[in-house]
Amino acid sequence: MNANSMKNTPKKEIGLKVKEDPHGSGAKIIEGYFALFDVETEIQGFKSGVIKKGAFRRSLKYDIPAYLNNNYQFVIGSTKEGTLQLKEDDFGLWGSIKLNENDPDAMYLYEMVQRGEAGQCIYSCSYDVKNPVAGIKEKSNVIKEIMLYNVSVYTFQLDTELDA
């Protein structure tokens, strides 16, 4: 990509923001990028790794939950239930979580992200399992396929750079 085409490319960042459902239902939504493609980032043990476009494709066929603070006891969305939407686009792994307004933990999270006090995100995955059935390759700092297990929104500052 040359310098001129980079100027015209919208800047994308990892992190989440809040919005209300644009279709008028008033539903509370948290959305943003969980991972970016072709950007150096710390990935489970590598000082720097690069995720390639299409790395999440296979995983997105399965049910993936969204957690609060990476705690499986606080499910805030699920692809199976339609409360979590995940997709790959040209920039990375984008997600949208439609929160349950009757869940006080979800509303607490919404308010914290809205105030800018939360919004970091992380995901649990594997990419180094030698499994010919799943088609996952050996460890490399160029990641072509990731098995995604869950995504999570944090209400506290992460100590590592694993906020991809």
C-alpha positions as CSV (number, residue, x, y, z in Angstrom):
1,M,0.0,0.0,0.0
2,N,1.5,3.4,-0.9
3,A,1.4,6.5,1.2
4,N,-1.4,8.1,-0.8
5,S,-3.7,5.2,-0.5
6,M,-3.0,5.0,3.3
7,K,-4.2,8.6,3.7
8,N,-7.6,7.6,2.3
9,T,-8.0,4.5,4.5
10,P,-10.2,5.0,7.5
11,K,-8.2,4.5,10.8
12,K,-9.4,1.4,12.7
13,E,-8.5,0.6,16.3
14,I,-9.1,-2.2,18.7
15,G,-11.6,-1.2,21.3
16,L,-15.3,-0.9,21.9
17,K,-17.9,1.9,22.0
18,V,-21.6,2.1,22.8
19,K,-24.6,3.0,20.7
20,E,-28.3,2.5,20.7
21,D,-29.9,0.3,18.1
22,P,-30.3,2.4,14.9
23,H,-33.6,0.6,14.1
24,G,-35.4,2.4,16.8
25,S,-35.8,-0.3,19.4
26,G,-33.6,1.6,21.8
27,A,-31.5,-1.5,22.6
28,K,-28.1,-0.9,24.2
29,I,-25.2,-2.1,22.0
30,I,-21.5,-2.4,22.5
31,E,-19.5,-2.7,19.3
32,G,-16.0,-2.4,17.8
33,Y,-12.9,-4.3,16.8
34,F,-11.6,-7.3,18.8
35,A,-8.7,-7.8,16.4
36,L,-7.1,-6.1,13.4
37,F,-5.5,-7.7,10.4
38,D,-2.0,-7.0,9.2
39,V,-1.0,-5.1,12.3
40,E,1.7,-6.2,14.7
41,T,0.2,-7.1,18.0
42,E,1.0,-9.4,21.0
43,I,-0.7,-12.7,20.4
44,Q,-0.5,-15.4,23.1
45,G,3.3,-15.6,23.7
46,F,4.7,-13.7,20.7
47,K,6.2,-10.3,21.2
48,S,4.6,-9.4,17.9
49,G,2.4,-11.4,15.5
50,V,0.3,-10.5,12.6
51,I,-3.2,-11.9,12.0
52,K,-4.1,-12.4,8.3
53,K,-7.5,-11.7,6.8
54,G,-9.6,-14.8,6.9
55,A,-8.0,-16.2,10.1
56,F,-11.4,-16.3,12.0
57,R,-13.5,-17.6,9.0
58,R,-13.8,-21.2,10.2
59,S,-14.4,-20.2,13.9
60,L,-17.3,-17.9,13.0
61,K,-19.4,-20.9,12.0
62,Y,-19.6,-22.0,15.6
63,D,-21.4,-20.6,18.7
64,I,-19.2,-18.0,20.3
65,P,-20.1,-16.4,23.6
66,A,-19.2,-12.9,24.8
67,Y,-18.2,-12.5,28.5
68,L,-17.8,-9.7,30.9
69,N,-14.2,-9.6,32.2
70,N,-13.5,-13.0,30.6
71,N,-15.6,-14.7,33.2
72,Y,-17.8,-17.5,31.9
73,Q,-20.3,-16.8,34.7
74,F,-21.2,-13.4,33.1
75,V,-22.3,-14.2,29.6
76,I,-23.4,-10.9,27.9
77,G,-24.0,-12.3,24.4
78,S,-23.9,-15.3,22.1
79,T,-23.8,-15.8,18.4
80,K,-26.2,-18.7,18.7
81,E,-28.8,-16.5,20.4
82,G,-28.2,-13.6,18.1
83,T,-27.1,-11.2,20.8
84,L,-23.5,-11.3,19.6
85,Q,-22.6,-10.6,16.0
86,L,-19.1,-11.3,14.8
87,K,-17.7,-10.8,11.3
88,E,-14.5,-10.3,9.5
89,D,-14.2,-7.3,7.2
90,D,-11.3,-5.7,5.5
91,F,-9.8,-4.4,8.7
92,G,-10.3,-7.2,11.3
93,L,-12.7,-9.1,13.6
94,W,-15.6,-6.8,14.3
95,G,-18.3,-7.5,16.9
96,S,-21.5,-6.1,18.1
97,I,-23.1,-7.2,21.4
98,K,-26.8,-6.4,22.0
99,L,-27.1,-6.2,25.8
100,N,-29.9,-7.5,28.0
101,E,-31.3,-4.4,29.7
102,N,-32.7,-6.5,32.5
103,D,-29.1,-7.6,33.4
104,P,-27.6,-5.2,35.9
105,D,-24.0,-6.4,35.0
106,A,-24.6,-5.7,31.3
107,M,-26.0,-2.2,32.1
108,Y,-23.0,-1.5,34.4
109,L,-20.7,-2.5,31.5
110,Y,-22.6,-0.3,29.1
111,E,-22.3,2.7,31.4
112,M,-18.6,2.1,31.9
113,V,-17.9,1.9,28.2
114,Q,-20.0,5.0,27.5
115,R,-18.0,7.0,30.1
116,G,-14.7,5.7,28.5
117,E,-13.8,3.8,31.7
118,A,-14.0,0.4,29.9
119,G,-13.9,-0.9,26.4
120,Q,-10.8,-3.0,26.2
121,C,-11.4,-6.3,24.7
122,I,-9.7,-9.7,24.4
123,Y,-10.5,-13.0,22.9
124,S,-9.6,-16.6,23.8
125,C,-8.3,-18.7,21.0
126,S,-5.8,-21.3,19.8
127,Y,-3.8,-21.3,16.7
128,D,-0.9,-23.6,17.4
129,V,-2.7,-26.9,17.9
130,K,-1.4,-29.5,15.5
131,N,-4.8,-30.8,14.4
132,P,-5.1,-31.8,10.7
133,V,-8.9,-32.1,11.0
134,A,-9.3,-28.5,12.1
135,G,-6.5,-27.4,9.7
136,I,-4.6,-25.3,12.3
137,K,-1.0,-24.8,11.5
138,E,2.0,-24.8,13.8
139,K,3.0,-21.7,15.7
140,S,4.1,-18.8,13.5
141,N,4.2,-15.1,14.0
142,V,2.0,-14.8,10.9
143,I,-1.4,-16.2,12.0
144,K,-3.5,-17.6,9.1
145,E,-6.1,-19.5,11.1
146,I,-7.4,-19.0,14.6
147,M,-9.9,-21.1,16.5
148,L,-11.9,-18.5,18.4
149,Y,-13.5,-19.7,21.7
150,N,-15.0,-16.4,23.1
151,V,-14.7,-12.7,23.2
152,S,-14.7,-10.5,26.3
153,V,-15.1,-6.9,27.3
154,Y,-13.1,-5.7,30.3
155,T,-14.1,-3.2,32.9
156,F,-10.5,-2.8,34.1
157,Q,-7.1,-2.0,32.6
158,L,-5.3,-5.0,31.2
159,D,-1.7,-5.4,32.3
160,T,-0.6,-6.9,29.0
161,E,-0.9,-5.8,25.4
162,L,-3.1,-8.8,24.8
163,D,-6.1,-6.5,24.1
164,A,-6.5,-7.9,20.6
